[in-house]
Amino acid sequence: MWLHVVTSVGWMAQALVLFTLLSVSYRSAEAEVRVSATTMAHVVDTTLLAPAANAAAFTGFVLAAATPWGFFRNWWVLVKFGITVVQLYAGIFILSKSLQASVVSAEAGHPTPPGLQLVGTGLMASAIAFQAWLSVAKPWRRTPWASTRKIPAASTRVFAAAVFAPLADIALGLVLGVPAPLFELIVLAVVLGLRPRRIAAQPRTAAVASRSSEARSAVPERP
């Protein structure tokens, strides 16, 4: 939970940094300033924002999969999950590629106003702020698919691996020069794979407890 909060705040902060740099690039009439601001925005995106976004999303997914919260039990969790997936897709396949294209264009002497990028980073920061409110307020009721069973949390080793994975991926990204959420994907796959086992084991545990209770009640009391 601590790592999820820290990385989520970092993700939002870096989105605001991108918004600031792109605002400078958009307002400036000097080509050199626009090139520098766009280049710095691209650097921040690849070296700071991307690892923070990966870690924030990963820890959020693990908290949902490895605890009784789940993904589809509460509307506020489901909405956070949907927003996170959309932001990851938009950040990786739209914003990052657009920033890289703007840097190449600026270095070629044809800097373009980052209008859509400016809007995108502003929406990104706003969406993360909204998700923070959801985490605090926990509004709305449970979804129609919410089970009445309380699924047990995963073992301590799972959460230890979930803390180690983002740190290992940050180190790997520094070596490769690009964000590389390799360990995070591996740990998430393991956590998602173990969740059905915990869910399937729950009814058997309840049944054993029920049979034990019935057996105890069938034993006559001593005089």
C-alpha positions as CSV (number, residue, x, y, z in Angstrom):
1,M,0.0,0.0,0.0
2,W,2.8,2.4,0.9
3,L,4.6,1.8,-2.4
4,H,1.3,2.2,-4.3
5,V,0.7,5.6,-2.7
6,V,4.2,6.8,-3.3
7,T,4.4,5.8,-6.9
8,S,0.9,7.1,-7.6
9,V,1.8,10.5,-6.2
10,G,5.0,10.4,-8.2
11,W,3.0,9.5,-11.4
12,M,0.7,12.5,-10.9
13,A,3.7,14.8,-10.0
14,Q,5.5,13.8,-13.2
15,A,2.4,14.3,-15.3
16,L,2.2,17.9,-13.9
17,V,5.9,18.4,-14.8
18,L,5.1,17.3,-18.3
19,F,2.2,19.7,-18.4
20,T,4.4,22.5,-17.2
21,L,7.2,21.9,-19.7
22,L,4.7,21.5,-22.6
23,S,3.0,24.7,-21.5
24,V,6.3,26.5,-21.8
25,S,6.9,25.0,-25.2
26,Y,3.4,25.9,-26.4
27,R,3.5,29.6,-25.2
28,S,7.1,30.4,-26.2
29,A,7.8,32.1,-29.5
30,E,11.5,31.1,-29.5
31,A,12.3,28.0,-31.3
32,E,15.2,27.1,-29.0
33,V,13.0,27.3,-25.9
34,R,10.4,25.1,-27.6
35,V,13.0,22.5,-28.5
36,S,14.5,22.4,-25.1
37,A,11.2,22.2,-23.3
38,T,9.9,19.4,-25.5
39,T,13.1,17.5,-25.2
40,M,13.1,17.8,-21.4
41,A,9.4,16.6,-21.4
42,H,10.5,13.5,-23.3
43,V,13.3,12.8,-20.9
44,V,11.0,13.1,-17.9
45,D,8.5,10.9,-19.6
46,T,11.0,8.0,-20.2
47,T,13.1,8.2,-17.1
48,L,10.7,9.2,-14.3
49,L,7.0,9.1,-15.3
50,A,7.1,5.7,-17.1
51,P,8.7,3.8,-14.2
52,A,6.4,5.5,-11.7
53,A,3.3,4.7,-13.8
54,N,4.3,1.1,-14.2
55,A,5.0,0.7,-10.5
56,A,1.7,2.5,-9.5
57,A,-0.4,0.3,-11.8
58,F,1.4,-2.8,-10.8
59,T,1.0,-2.3,-7.1
60,G,-2.6,-1.4,-7.6
61,F,-3.2,-4.6,-9.6
62,V,-1.4,-6.7,-6.9
63,L,-3.5,-5.1,-4.1
64,A,-6.6,-6.0,-5.9
65,A,-5.6,-9.5,-6.9
66,A,-3.8,-10.5,-3.6
67,T,-6.3,-9.1,-1.1
68,P,-10.1,-9.6,-0.5
69,W,-10.8,-6.3,-2.4
70,G,-10.6,-8.0,-5.8
71,F,-11.2,-6.3,-9.2
72,F,-14.9,-6.5,-9.5
73,R,-16.4,-6.5,-6.0
74,N,-16.6,-2.7,-5.5
75,W,-17.5,0.0,-8.1
76,W,-14.8,2.3,-6.9
77,V,-12.1,-0.4,-7.4
78,L,-13.5,-1.3,-10.8
79,V,-13.5,2.4,-11.9
80,K,-9.9,2.8,-10.7
81,F,-8.9,-0.3,-12.6
82,G,-10.5,0.9,-15.8
83,I,-8.9,4.4,-15.6
84,T,-5.5,2.8,-15.0
85,V,-5.7,0.5,-18.0
86,V,-6.8,3.5,-20.2
87,Q,-4.0,5.7,-18.9
88,L,-1.3,3.0,-19.4
89,Y,-2.4,2.5,-23.0
90,A,-2.7,6.2,-23.7
91,G,0.7,7.0,-22.0
92,I,2.6,4.2,-23.7
93,F,1.1,4.1,-27.2
94,I,0.0,7.7,-27.7
95,L,1.7,10.3,-25.5
96,S,5.2,8.7,-25.4
97,K,5.2,8.2,-29.2
98,S,3.9,11.7,-29.8
99,L,6.6,13.2,-27.6
100,Q,9.3,11.3,-29.3
101,A,8.0,12.4,-32.7
102,S,7.9,16.0,-31.5
103,V,11.5,15.8,-30.3
104,V,12.6,14.4,-33.7
105,S,10.7,17.1,-35.5
106,A,12.1,19.8,-33.2
107,E,15.7,18.6,-33.7
108,A,15.1,18.7,-37.5
109,G,14.2,22.4,-37.2
110,H,10.4,22.1,-37.4
111,P,9.1,22.4,-33.8
112,T,5.3,21.8,-33.6
113,P,3.0,23.2,-30.9
114,P,2.2,20.4,-28.4
115,G,-1.5,21.2,-28.1
116,L,-2.8,17.6,-27.9
117,Q,0.1,16.5,-25.6
118,L,-0.7,19.4,-23.3
119,V,-4.3,18.3,-23.0
120,G,-3.3,14.7,-22.5
121,T,-0.9,15.4,-19.7
122,G,-3.5,17.6,-18.0
123,L,-6.1,14.9,-18.2
124,M,-3.6,12.3,-16.9
125,A,-2.9,14.3,-13.8
126,S,-6.6,15.0,-13.2
127,A,-7.5,11.3,-13.6
128,I,-4.9,10.3,-11.0
129,A,-6.2,12.9,-8.6
130,F,-9.7,11.5,-9.1
131,Q,-8.4,8.0,-8.4
132,A,-6.8,9.3,-5.2
133,W,-10.3,10.6,-4.2
134,L,-11.8,7.2,-5.0
135,S,-9.3,5.5,-2.7
136,V,-10.1,7.8,0.2
137,A,-13.9,8.2,-0.2
138,K,-14.6,4.6,-1.5
139,P,-18.0,5.7,-2.9
140,W,-20.9,3.7,-4.3
141,R,-22.1,0.2,-3.4
142,R,-20.8,-3.2,-4.4
143,T,-21.1,-4.4,-7.9
144,P,-23.8,-7.0,-8.8
145,W,-20.9,-9.6,-9.3
146,A,-19.6,-9.2,-5.7
147,S,-19.4,-12.5,-3.9
148,T,-20.5,-12.8,-0.2
149,R,-17.4,-14.9,0.5
150,K,-14.3,-13.2,1.9
151,I,-11.3,-14.3,-0.1
152,P,-8.2,-14.6,2.1
153,A,-5.2,-12.5,1.3
154,A,-2.0,-13.9,-0.3
155,S,1.0,-14.8,1.7
156,T,3.7,-12.4,2.9
157,R,6.1,-13.6,0.2
158,V,3.7,-12.4,-2.5
159,F,3.8,-8.8,-1.1
160,A,7.5,-9.0,-0.6
161,A,7.9,-9.9,-4.2
162,A,5.6,-7.1,-5.2
163,V,7.8,-4.6,-3.4
164,F,11.0,-6.1,-4.9
165,A,9.7,-6.2,-8.5
166,P,9.4,-2.4,-9.2
167,L,12.8,-1.7,-7.7
168,A,14.4,-4.4,-9.8
169,D,12.7,-3.0,-12.9
170,I,13.9,0.5,-12.2
171,A,17.4,-0.9,-12.0
172,L,16.9,-2.8,-15.2
173,G,15.6,0.3,-16.9
174,L,18.6,2.2,-16.0
175,V,20.8,-0.4,-17.5
176,L,18.8,-0.8,-20.7
177,G,18.0,2.9,-21.1
178,V,14.3,2.3,-21.5
179,P,11.4,1.4,-19.1
180,A,11.3,-2.4,-18.7
181,P,8.6,-3.8,-16.4
182,L,9.8,-7.3,-16.7
183,F,9.8,-8.4,-13.1
184,E,6.5,-6.6,-12.4
185,L,4.8,-8.6,-15.2
186,I,6.2,-11.9,-13.9
187,V,5.1,-11.2,-10.3
188,L,1.6,-10.0,-11.5
189,A,1.2,-13.2,-13.6
190,V,2.0,-15.3,-10.6
191,V,-0.4,-13.4,-8.3
192,L,-3.2,-13.6,-10.9
193,G,-2.5,-17.3,-11.3
194,L,-2.7,-18.0,-7.6
195,R,-5.9,-16.0,-7.0
196,P,-8.2,-18.7,-8.5
197,R,-6.6,-21.3,-6.2
198,R,-7.4,-19.2,-3.1
199,I,-11.0,-18.7,-4.4
200,A,-11.4,-22.4,-5.1
201,A,-10.0,-23.4,-1.7
202,Q,-12.4,-21.1,0.2
203,P,-15.6,-23.2,-0.2
204,R,-13.8,-26.4,0.8
205,T,-12.5,-24.7,3.9
206,A,-16.1,-23.5,4.8
207,A,-17.4,-27.0,4.1
208,V,-14.9,-28.6,6.4
209,A,-15.6,-26.1,9.1
210,S,-19.4,-26.8,8.7
211,R,-18.9,-30.5,8.9
212,S,-16.7,-30.2,12.0
213,S,-19.3,-28.0,13.7
214,E,-22.0,-30.6,12.9
215,A,-19.8,-33.4,14.2
216,R,-19.3,-31.6,17.5
217,S,-23.0,-30.9,17.9
218,A,-23.7,-34.6,17.3
219,V,-21.5,-35.7,20.2
220,P,-23.6,-36.2,23.4
221,E,-22.6,-34.2,26.4
222,R,-21.2,-36.0,29.4
223,P,-23.4,-36.1,32.4
